[in-house]
Amino acid sequence: MTKRVLLALDIADEASAVHLLKVAEAQASLLSAELHALLVVPTYNMPIVGSYFRPADEKGVLERARDALRDFLGTHAADPSGVKGHIAHGTIYDEIMSVANRIDSHVIVLGAHRPELSDYLLGPNAARVVRHARQSVYVVRPDTD
């Protein structure tokens, strides 16, 4: 049975994403597991926001996300060909759990936001994944070095 580690990435903060990738690579190595990287493009939940975008815009956004994930992994992964990339579109925490279930992941690795003075808790997506995922969830704090 092949083990799988799902890494949920937000590549908007490149330094944190690189740190998270390195942690996930170490987890996958420790478990002798395949590493899968997921980038979720959020939906435009509010109708007023969604009304500004045409249906064709969604396809372009997903293609750019796919390219960005490929470029990120190509630049930062120890073995880019050994990481399977996934793009999803929807509610972030739902898509993380959906992909984890679909690929039969054993562990989900995701990041916690850097705690600010008023925010010492997990972000809403990480908290929901921790509470509801069937898999073990490894939450990584940002690198403070």
C-alpha positions as CSV (number, residue, x, y, z in Angstrom):
1,M,0.0,0.0,0.0
2,T,1.4,3.4,-1.0
3,K,1.2,6.1,1.6
4,R,0.4,9.6,0.5
5,V,1.1,13.0,2.2
6,L,-1.1,15.9,1.0
7,L,0.5,19.3,1.3
8,A,-2.0,22.2,1.2
9,L,-0.1,25.3,-0.1
10,D,-0.7,29.0,-0.3
11,I,2.1,30.2,-2.5
12,A,1.1,33.9,-2.1
13,D,3.6,34.0,0.9
14,E,6.5,32.3,-0.8
15,A,8.8,32.1,2.2
16,S,6.2,30.4,4.3
17,A,5.3,28.1,1.4
18,V,8.9,27.1,0.9
19,H,9.2,26.3,4.7
20,L,6.0,24.3,4.5
21,L,7.2,22.4,1.4
22,K,10.4,21.4,3.2
23,V,8.5,20.1,6.2
24,A,6.1,18.1,4.0
25,E,9.1,16.6,2.1
26,A,10.6,15.5,5.4
27,Q,7.2,14.0,6.4
28,A,6.9,12.1,3.1
29,S,10.5,10.9,3.4
30,L,9.9,9.7,6.9
31,L,6.8,7.8,5.9
32,S,8.2,6.6,2.5
33,A,5.2,8.3,1.0
34,E,4.2,10.0,-2.2
35,L,4.0,13.8,-1.8
36,H,1.0,15.6,-3.3
37,A,0.8,19.4,-3.4
38,L,-2.5,21.1,-3.5
39,L,-3.3,24.7,-4.4
40,V,-6.9,25.8,-3.9
41,V,-8.3,28.7,-5.9
42,P,-11.1,30.0,-3.7
43,T,-14.6,30.6,-5.0
44,Y,-16.1,34.1,-5.2
45,N,-18.7,33.4,-2.5
46,M,-20.4,36.7,-2.4
47,P,-22.7,37.3,-5.4
48,I,-21.5,40.9,-5.7
49,V,-17.9,39.8,-6.1
50,G,-18.7,36.9,-8.5
51,S,-20.8,39.2,-10.7
52,Y,-17.6,41.0,-11.8
53,F,-16.1,37.8,-13.3
54,R,-17.1,36.1,-16.5
55,P,-17.2,32.3,-16.6
56,A,-14.2,32.3,-19.0
57,D,-12.2,34.1,-16.3
58,E,-12.4,31.1,-14.1
59,K,-10.6,28.9,-16.7
60,G,-7.8,31.5,-17.0
61,V,-7.4,31.7,-13.2
62,L,-7.2,27.9,-12.9
63,E,-4.6,27.8,-15.7
64,R,-2.5,30.5,-14.0
65,A,-2.7,28.7,-10.7
66,R,-1.6,25.4,-12.3
67,D,1.4,27.2,-13.9
68,A,2.2,29.0,-10.6
69,L,2.2,25.6,-8.7
70,R,4.4,24.0,-11.3
71,D,6.8,26.9,-11.3
72,F,6.9,26.9,-7.5
73,L,7.6,23.2,-7.2
74,G,10.1,23.4,-10.0
75,T,12.0,26.0,-8.2
76,H,11.7,24.8,-4.6
77,A,11.0,21.1,-4.4
78,A,14.0,18.8,-3.8
79,D,12.7,16.5,-6.5
80,P,10.0,18.3,-8.6
81,S,9.2,15.2,-10.6
82,G,8.4,13.4,-7.4
83,V,5.7,15.8,-6.3
84,K,2.2,15.4,-7.8
85,G,0.5,18.7,-8.2
86,H,-3.3,19.3,-7.8
87,I,-5.4,22.4,-8.4
88,A,-8.9,22.7,-6.9
89,H,-11.5,25.4,-7.0
90,G,-13.9,25.9,-4.2
91,T,-14.1,26.5,-0.4
92,I,-10.5,26.0,0.8
93,Y,-11.1,23.7,3.7
94,D,-13.7,21.6,1.8
95,E,-11.3,21.2,-1.1
96,I,-8.4,20.2,1.1
97,M,-10.5,17.4,2.7
98,S,-12.0,16.4,-0.6
99,V,-8.6,15.9,-2.3
100,A,-7.2,14.2,0.7
101,N,-10.1,11.7,0.6
102,R,-9.9,11.3,-3.2
103,I,-6.1,10.5,-3.2
104,D,-6.5,8.4,0.0
105,S,-4.0,10.6,1.9
106,H,-2.6,9.4,5.2
107,V,-1.5,12.8,6.4
108,I,-2.5,16.4,5.5
109,V,0.3,19.0,6.0
110,L,-0.9,22.6,6.2
111,G,0.3,25.9,7.5
112,A,-0.9,28.1,10.3
113,H,-0.9,31.8,9.8
114,R,1.7,33.8,11.6
115,P,0.2,34.8,14.9
116,E,-0.4,38.5,15.2
117,L,-1.1,40.3,18.5
118,S,-4.8,39.7,18.2
119,D,-4.7,36.3,16.6
120,Y,-3.1,33.4,18.5
121,L,-5.4,30.7,17.1
122,L,-5.4,28.7,13.9
123,G,-6.8,30.3,10.8
124,P,-10.3,29.3,9.9
125,N,-9.3,26.9,7.2
126,A,-6.7,25.1,9.2
127,A,-9.0,24.8,12.2
128,R,-11.8,23.3,10.1
129,V,-9.5,20.8,8.5
130,V,-8.1,19.8,11.9
131,R,-11.7,19.3,13.3
132,H,-13.2,17.5,10.3
133,A,-10.6,15.6,8.3
134,R,-10.5,11.8,8.5
135,Q,-6.7,12.0,8.2
136,S,-4.1,13.1,10.7
137,V,-3.3,16.8,10.2
138,Y,0.2,18.2,10.8
139,V,-0.1,22.0,11.3
140,V,3.2,23.8,10.7
141,R,3.8,27.2,12.3
142,P,5.7,29.7,10.1
143,D,9.5,29.6,10.2
144,T,10.7,32.3,12.5
145,D,14.4,32.3,11.5
